[in-house]
Amino acid sequence: MAKIADLAAELQLMVPMAGPAQLQKSLLEAVRMFMTETQVFTDRCEVFPQTGVYEYLVDPPRCQFIVSIRGVFVNGEPVSYWTRDGHEPVVCVSMDLKESDCMMVDYAWSVADTDCEVPDRIRQDPNYWWTVQNGALRMMHRMFGSTVVSPQRAGDADMEWQNGVGNAKGRKIMGFSNSRPIMHRSRNRGRGMRWP
């Protein structure tokens, strides 16, 4: 796994006039946004139940920031009635648990800060990496007072970002291999959509 500083060197080739701090900040935000919007990176952690307790702190590894809770499982079975606190990574379950129960929480996560390692898959998957690079470029080309500001390049990068995020979601949710299907307006006077 690589850190943001390691990945910024490749981005530097695309924007040679950008400074190291500018590159790293943009790249970190792009990685975070990509992981948050697509929720393709998931993990599971164990929570230790106690008798009479209904709220539990989900404590992921240091470099993981919880984006969303995907499910709660007790003794291997999904729990139907649970909620998440809106501000903290706390799960509330509406059932009596015993200390002998095994409770697991599935969650989607994002990188916490620049000292954390970025998942290898972001760099190894060409679609992910291209999307993250464009996410960083769209931010850099919009930074007030920056020498690299370019509305045209920001717009182009934004379009690539939107397509890349959509494709990543399609691959995750619908099981498409490389990209989501593109809908086109039919020629029947706009009455519905058709597959290409």
C-alpha positions, 0 to 999 in steps of 0.5 A: 500500500502507498501513502498519498505522498507516494501517489502524488508523484505521478499526478505531478507529471500531469500538473508540473507547476503544482506544488507538493502540498497542493498535489497531496491535498487535492489527491487526499480529498479525491481519494476520500470523495471517491471512497465515500461516494462509491462505498466500494471499500468495506470491512467488518469489525467485532463489537463486544456485547454486554447485557443490558447495553443497546448502544455500541461504539464501532471502533475501526482501525486507526486509518479507517473513517466509517462512511456508512454502516452496511449491516449488523450481525449477531451470531452470524444472523443479520439484525433487522432493527438497528440504527446508527447515530448520525454523528458518531460511529455508534450502532444502536440495536433493539435486542437483548444481547449477552456477553457470549454473543458474537456481534459483527458490524459491516461498514464502508470506509474511507482513508482518514488522513495523509499518513494513512495508506491508500488501498492498493486497489485504487492504484491498481484498478485503472478505472479507479485511478483515472477517476481519482486523478481527475477528482484531484485535477478538478479541485486543483484547476479550481483553487483560488489563487493557484497558478494551475487554475483552468475552468476548461480543464476543471470542466473536463476533469469533472466530467471524467470524475462523474463518469468514473464514479458512476461506473464504479457504483455500477460495477459494485451495485449491479455487477457490471464488469467495466462500466454501467450501461448508457441509456439513450433517448429513443427515437419514438418522440421521447416516449421512454428510454432504450438500451444502446 
